[in-house]
Each structure stands twice: as structure tokens, then as C-alpha cells.
Amino acid sequence: MYLTSGMRKTILIHGDSMSSKQYDYEDKALGVRFKMEVVDIVESDEKWNTYKLEDGTILRVKQVVVQAARSVDKPIPGSNGEPLYHVKTQTLVTSVVPKELLFPEREYEE
């Protein structure tokens, strides 16, 4: 499987706004609980990272933000009033494998 190379710019249009969704989030590193509000993603610029392995395989990887939320009750401690942003991500991976590394086709029992 091989996807298009280079950069892809995507405009996301949502019929139903999720921006009113709120949840509690505890940042364990800071030791602070925050009230978060989901912020709609309206545009993204996602690029693939490409890696060539010594066996000739090409891996393409990118991190995609699937949800972003901003703190609405307090800023990051010690900041200049900046809200905390909490993001949920998904890692996408695709590969191009040399023919000599492919397993032979055979029927698999189910």
C-alpha cells in the first residue's frame, strides 16, 4: 500500500460543532486538574515522515491530531496566562516492502 507523497493540506468541515463538549483532565506532571473544552479543528497541514530501512523497506509515518481541547478554568501554572492544550492523536503508518521480503501467497485456514 502506498499513499500519495509530499504534503497534504486538509480543510475539515464539521456539521455538528463539538466545541461545547467539556471534560476534566488531570495533568499528572503538573499535579493540576483542568476543566477542558473541545476546540474544533478547522484546518490541518499534515506531512509524512519517510524512513528508508536497511532492508530496502520504506516506512511513512505521520501523527494526526483527532481532537484538541483547551483549559477554560485556569492557565498553565507559571505561564503568562497561557491555557493548557490537550490533544488526542493517532499515528498512521504505511510501508513499501521490497518484493523479496514479501511472504509467499498461500491459502490460510480460518
C-alpha positions as semicolon CSV with decimal commas, in nm:
position;residue;x (nm);y (nm);z (nm)
1;M;0,000;0,000;0,000
2;Y;0,142;0,336;-0,093
3;L;-0,021;0,672;-0,029
4;T;0,050;0,998;-0,206
5;S;0,382;1,154;-0,120
6;G;0,462;1,503;-0,005
7;M;0,242;1,727;0,200
8;R;-0,133;1,729;0,218
9;K;-0,342;2,021;0,333
10;T;-0,687;1,931;0,458
11;I;-0,978;2,158;0,542
12;L;-1,213;1,989;0,786
13;I;-1,577;2,092;0,786
14;H;-1,798;1,970;1,070
15;G;-2,175;1,970;1,053
16;D;-2,210;1,937;1,429
17;S;-1,984;2,153;1,642
18;M;-1,813;1,968;1,927
19;S;-1,681;2,287;2,088
20;S;-1,936;2,275;2,371
21;K;-1,805;1,938;2,493
22;Q;-1,622;1,971;2,824
23;Y;-1,433;1,723;3,038
24;D;-1,198;1,713;3,336
25;Y;-0,831;1,641;3,277
26;E;-0,558;1,584;3,533
27;D;-0,206;1,667;3,420
28;K;-0,001;1,432;3,636
29;A;0,328;1,603;3,551
30;L;0,193;1,936;3,680
31;G;-0,025;1,781;3,951
32;V;-0,316;2,001;3,845
33;R;-0,674;1,929;3,733
34;F;-0,817;2,134;3,448
35;K;-1,164;2,181;3,301
36;M;-1,117;2,130;2,928
37;E;-1,333;2,235;2,635
38;V;-1,302;2,069;2,295
39;V;-1,197;2,310;2,019
40;D;-1,290;2,219;1,662
41;I;-1,005;2,164;1,418
42;V;-1,084;2,372;1,111
43;E;-0,763;2,326;0,910
44;S;-0,460;2,099;0,924
45;D;-0,129;2,073;0,740
46;E;-0,008;1,714;0,778
47;K;0,320;1,589;0,640
48;W;0,451;1,236;0,615
49;N;0,789;1,146;0,763
50;T;0,966;0,897;0,536
51;Y;1,225;0,644;0,657
52;K;1,427;0,407;0,439
53;L;1,533;0,095;0,627
54;E;1,850;-0,103;0,558
55;D;1,642;-0,389;0,413
56;G;1,502;-0,154;0,146
57;T;1,163;-0,103;0,311
58;I;1,022;0,249;0,304
59;L;0,814;0,348;0,606
60;R;0,590;0,653;0,601
61;V;0,465;0,782;0,935
62;K;0,259;1,079;1,045
63;Q;0,095;1,193;1,365
64;V;-0,262;1,320;1,323
65;V;-0,447;1,526;1,583
66;V;-0,800;1,386;1,612
67;Q;-0,917;1,612;1,896
68;A;-0,787;1,926;2,064
69;A;-0,909;2,081;2,388
70;R;-0,820;2,400;2,579
71;S;-0,834;2,462;2,954
72;V;-1,117;2,701;3,041
73;D;-1,081;2,731;3,418
74;K;-0,712;2,815;3,471
75;P;-0,385;2,874;3,287
76;I;-0,075;2,654;3,293
77;P;0,093;2,715;3,632
78;G;0,388;2,952;3,597
79;S;0,289;3,063;3,246
80;N;0,192;3,411;3,132
81;G;-0,175;3,313;3,134
82;E;-0,149;3,051;2,859
83;P;-0,423;2,787;2,860
84;L;-0,326;2,421;2,860
85;Y;-0,394;2,235;2,535
86;H;-0,465;1,861;2,550
87;V;-0,455;1,673;2,220
88;K;-0,559;1,322;2,122
89;T;-0,357;1,183;1,836
90;Q;-0,341;0,886;1,604
91;T;-0,025;0,755;1,442
92;L;-0,060;0,645;1,079
93;V;0,198;0,409;0,929
94;T;0,227;0,275;0,576
95;S;0,506;0,079;0,412
96;V;0,650;-0,015;0,075
97;V;0,821;-0,353;0,111
98;P;1,064;-0,494;-0,147
99;K;0,924;-0,798;-0,332
100;E;1,196;-1,027;-0,197
101;L;1,075;-0,962;0,161
102;L;0,711;-1,048;0,091
103;F;0,584;-1,380;0,222
104;P;0,469;-1,622;-0,047
105;E;0,099;-1,621;-0,121
106;R;-0,082;-1,923;0,016
107;E;-0,423;-2,014;0,140
108;Y;-0,469;-1,958;0,510
109;E;-0,709;-2,170;0,709
110;E;-0,974;-1,983;0,902
